[in-house]
């Protein structure tokens, strides 16, 4: 009736929002239409049903995920970057690369720059997210199927296929909401420690960067430049260490392969729940009644992933600190703000971690930064960067407990490594090879008869 409130305190009143049984599903809009006293558009209703049961490749309906992510982003203002913002990003990238040249021996990794809106971030990174989430979804669905007794499978029969399609839609709905939320928090294409965007493209989100700088008492130009320097440093590292992306993705896939469902635990919990009490059932669901149990194999994969992310972020932290130390007075404040942000994560990042079961946050970023800084102080920036040439040269997670020992050629606990001589020899070979190549390039440029850039072309600009 007119004048009645939209909600009541009556738990049986269908107008209460918390009685929506379709919350978080593609049919939520249909329920809202009914509860508001209006007949739904049957075309829309049939479209929602078709989307839920539509065939799709893999175990996640990624078409639905992207659609939900775009709708989530559209719920708040998401202006397209202006030409001035694009120009500012391009200028910042050129300055960032000049500063990074004096802080690291790794060559430039980004060949172009772009300013993204949140919706553009969703579109540009969806393919990478698919590769990261699909292995986890595959093994979660497989574990759930294995948990169903054989007699139940025989009874369900052909309905299993329909349930799988509906499950892919539900997973796609949740992934889309998580990515839409992440789009409002990320600063760039490498902000989570992984290269999510196209190779060689330094991409940042000006609107999110501006929100990050609020309250820091730092100019907008400095905030943008600092984020761009980090973005360019990430691109240099991933371009120089092609094995790194595979190791990170491999750890995520190993986490997915270890997924199991504790059927006996579910049965025990169900036995203590009153089936006539919907509130008790809902509470059990919220507490993770059907949540996969983390195994020892999964924990080992998470440890590897966390260590790799810590080494990546620690290296970027040290390189950016060296690049900005003499020229950017606001860098220490921005560095600390960035560290706090990476250590805690935003609400959307935490929601995504709950959804897929893993966190893309390096808990030991400071220890990793200390390790790289110690190696740089002892052997120089070239030695710090040369370690990334091969995974066998990389420090281990235990070295984070004794970063100074690693820099001195020792392993955790202060004991010399059994392969310390091999490590030092390999590192020396890499450094000597780099010096030899540099000498050959210098000799070729100085030879009047060579075809180098100084033969007939203009002088090369110097930084």
N, C-alpha and C positions, 0 to 999 in steps of 0.2 A: 504494500500500500504506500501511497505517497506520503512522504514525511517520515517514514520509518528509517532507522539507521541502517547502514550497510552491513553492520555486524552486530551480533548479540553475544551474551555470555552463555547462552544455552548450548551445551555441547552437542545436542542433537539438531540444532538449527543448521540447515544446509548452507546458510549464507556465511557461516564461519569459514575463514580461509584455511584453517588447519584441518578441515574435514575434507579437503580436496583429495580424493584418492588418486588423481591423475597428475599431481604436482610433479613437475620435472619431466613430463612425457609430452609427446606431440599432441595428445588429446587434452592438455590442460586448458587450452582456449575453448574447447567445446564445453568442458565442465563449467567454466566461468560464464559462458553464454547461458547455459541452463540455469545456473544459480542466480543469475540476474533477472530471470523471468522472461528472457528473450529466446526465441527459437534460433538455433544456429543456422548458418548458411550451409545447406547440404552439400554444395559444391566444395566448400572449404573442408567440411567434415570428411567427405570422400577422399579429398586430396591428402588429408592428414593420414587417413587409413592406408592409402596407397603408398605413401612415403614410409610408413612404419613397416609394411610387409614387402616393400620393393626389393628385388634382388640387388645385391651389391657384391663387389669383389672384397675378399678379406673378411675379417671379423668385426669391422667397424664400418658403419655407413658414413663415409667421409663426405659425400655430397650433403648429407644432413648436417654433419659437423660444421662444415664451412658456412652453410646457410644459417645455422644457429649462432655461430661466432659473429657473422656479419650483423645479425639482428641484435646481438648483445652489444656490439660496438655502437650501433646506431641509436641505442637507448640514451646516449649522452652525446653532446656536441663533438664532432670529429671533422674539423675543417681540413680540406686539402691544403698541403703546404703551398705557400705562395712562391712566386719566382724569386722574390727577395730572400726567402728562407732557403731555397735551393742554392742560390748564389752564396749565401753565408756558409752553408755546409761545404760547398766546393772550396771556398777560401780557407775554411778551417782545416780541411783535409790536406791542402797544399802546405800550410804552415805545420801541421802535425807531422807530415812525412819528413820535412826538413829537420824538425827537432828530434824525431826518432832516429834519423841517420847518425846523429852524434851519440846516441844512447845504446844502439844495438848494431851488430854486424849483419843481421838478417836483412835481406833486401825488401823492397816495397812489395806488399802482397795485394793491395787494392789498386785496381786500374781505373776505377770510376767511382763516382759518389752520387748519392740520391737522398732526398728527404721523403720520408714515408708518412702517410696518415696511418691511423690504427687499422683501418680496413685494408690498406695496402700491405701492412705487415702480416695480416691474416692470410691474404692471398699469396704473398711471396714465400711464406714459411710453412704453409700447409703441407707441401710435399715432404719436407724434412720431418715434420711432426708425425706424418703417416708412417715413415720408416722407423721412427722411435717407438711409437705407441703400438703399432700393429703386432710386433712380436709378443708384447705383454698381453694384449687382448686375445691373441691366438691361444696362448697357453692357459689363460684364465678360463676361456670358454672350453678348451679341451679338458682342463681339470674338472670343471663342473660336469661335463658330459661323462667323464670317467667315474664321478662320484655317484651317478644315478645307477641304482641296481639294475641288473640285466633284465629281471622280470618287468621292471617299470619301463625300461626302454622298449620291450616288446609290446607293452600295452599302449604306450604313447604312439609308437609307429611313425607315420608320416607327419604327425604334428611336430616332431623334433625339428624338421626343416623350417617350419613357420616360426617356431619359438626362437630358432637361431637368427632368423631375419629380424624378428622383433627385438631380440637382444642386441643385435648390431645397431638397430635404430636407437635403442635406449643408450647404448654406449656412445654412439655418435652425438646424441643430445647432450650428454654430460661433458664429453670432450669439447664440443663446440662452446658450451658455456664457460669451460675453463680457459680455452684459448681466447675467447672474447674478453674475459677478465684479464688475462695476461697482457693482451694488447694495450690495456690502459696503464700498465706498469713498466713495460720494457723500454729501454732507451735506444737500443740499436739491434742489429741483426746477430750480434755475438754476446748479448747481454747476459745470457744464461750460461756462458762458458762454452757453448757449442756454436759452430757456424750454421745458423738456420737459413740464411738467405743464399742467393747465388754467389758462386765463387768470384772473388775479385771485386765485389761491390760493397763499398763502405756505405752503409745505410743507417740513418738515425731517424728518430721520431721527435721533431722539434716541440710538439705540444707536450709530450711526456717529459722531455728534458726541462722545459720551462717550469712544469709542476715540481720537478725534483729540486730545482734551484730556489723555490720559494722558502724564505726564512733562513737561508744560509748566509745572507748578507754578502753575496758574491755577484758580480755583474753577469747578466745573461750571456754575454759574449764569452766570458771565462768558463761558465758552466758548459756551454756548447762545445768549446774547444777541448775541454778536458774529456768529455765523453767521446769526441771524435778521435782524440789521441789514443784512448783505450781501444776503440773500434779498429783503428789502423794497426795497432800493435797486435791485436788478435789475428788480423788477416795475415800479418807477416809470419806469425808463428805457425798457423795452420798451412800456409803455403810452403814453408820451409820443412815442416814435418808432416809429410803426406800420410804417414802411418798413424798419426794421432787420432784423426777422425774415426778410423776403423777400430782402434782400441776403445774409444769411448762408446761407440755404437755396439761393439762386441760385449762390453760389460752390461749394457742395457738388455741386449738379447739374452745373455746368460742369466740375468735376473728373471726374465720372462720364462725361460725354460725351467726354472726351479719352482714354478708356481704349483702348489698343491692345495687341495681342499680337505680339511679335517672333518670327515663325515661323522666320526664318533663324537667329536666335540659338538658338532651341530645337533646331533641327536640328544646329547646330554642337556644342552641348553633348551632345546625344544621341550624336553620332558619336564622342565621346571616352569614352563610358561602356561598360563591359563588361556586356552584357546578362545574363551568367551570374553577375554579382556583385550580389546584392540589396543589400548594404551600400552600394555605390557609387550605386545608383539611389536609395536612401533618402536618402543624403547630398545628392544633387543636388536632390531634392524639397525638403529642408529649406533649401537655399540659394536657393530661389525659382526653380526651373527653369521653371515655368509662370506666374510672377508677371508681371502686366502691367507694361510699361515706362512710366515717367513721361515724359510729353511736355512740350513747352514750354507748351502751353495748360494742361495740368494744373498745372504749376508756377506759372503766373500766377494760376490760380484759388486755389491754396493760399496764395499770397502775399496775395491779397485777403482770404481767410478769416482768415489769421493777423493781419493788420493790424486788421480789424474786431474780432476777439476781444480784441486788445490794447487797442484804444480803449475797448471795453466794460468790460473788467476794470480798466483804468487809471482810468476815470471812477468806477467803484464804489469803487476803492481810495481815491481822493481824497475822495469824499463821505463814506465811512465814517470816514476819518481825521478830517475836520472835525467829524463828528457825535459822535465819542467822545473828542476831544482833551481837553476840560475835565472830563469826567465819568467816564471809565473808565481808571484807571491801568494796567490790564493790556492795554489795546488795542495799544500798540506791539509787545509780545511776540507777541500773537495775529496782528497784521498781518504780521510777519516770518515766522511759522510758516505762515500762509496763502500768502504769496508763494512760499516754498520749495516748498510742496506743489503749487501751480499750475505752477511752473516745471519740476518733475521728473515729476509724474504718478505714479500708483500702478501696480502690476503689471497689474491688469485694464485700466486705461486704455491702457497700452502694448500689451497683447494686442489690444484693440479696434482700436487704430491700425494694427497689423500686418494685421489682418483686412480692413479696408476701405480701407487705404492712405492714410489721412489722420489727422492729429493735431489734437485740439481743445485745443491748449495755446498760449497767447500767450507767445512767447519774449521779447518786448520789453515786458513789463508795466510794468517800472520806468520805461522811457522814456516810455510813454504816461501813466503817473501824473504824471511830471514835467511833461509837456506841459499836462495839464489844470490842475495846480497853478499853473503859470506863467501860464496864461490867467486863472485866478481871481485871482491876485495883481495882475495888471495891470488887468483890467477888471471884476472882481467875479464872484461865483458865478452871477449871472444870465447873464452873457456866456458862461461856461463851459457852462451848461445850454442856452442858446439855440442853440448850434451844432448840436444834435441835431434841430432842427426840420426840417431838410432835408438830404438827402445831399450837395448841392452845397456846403454850408457846412463839411463835415467835412474834417479834415486828411487828408493823404495819407501813405502809408508813408514817403516820403522826409522828411516833417516830423518823424518820430521821431528823425532824425539831428540836428535842430536845433529842439528843442521851444521854446526861448526865442525863436527867430526867429519861429516861428508865433504865439506870444503877442504879439509886437510887430508883427504884420501882415506878416511876411516869410515866404518859403518857404525850403526847404532850401538850404544854402550861403550864407545871408545876403543873397541877392539879392531885391529886392522882387518880389512876385508881379505878373504882368500884370493879374490881376483883383483886386488888393488893394483898389482903391476900391470895386468891386462888393461884395466880401466885407464891408468895413466898413459900407457903406451898408445891405446886407441885414441885417447884425447889428444896426445901430442901429434899423432899422425894427422888427425883432422886439422889441427892448427897449422902444421907445416904445409899440408896440402893447400890450405887457404892462402898462406903466404906465398907459396909458389905460383898459384894461379894469379894472385894480384901482381906479382913481379912480371909474369908473362904478359899480362894486359898492359902494364906500364911500359914494358920494352916494345910491345907492338905499337903502342900509341906514339912512342918517341922515334920509331923507325921512319925516316922520310919516304921510303919506298913502300910502306905498308898501305893497306886499304882501310886503315882505322879512321875514326871520325875526324881526326885532325888533318887528314891528308889533303882533302879538297873542300871540306865542309866548314861551316862556321865554328867558332870557338864554343866549347861546351860550357854552359853557365856553371858557376861554382856556388855552393851554398855558403 
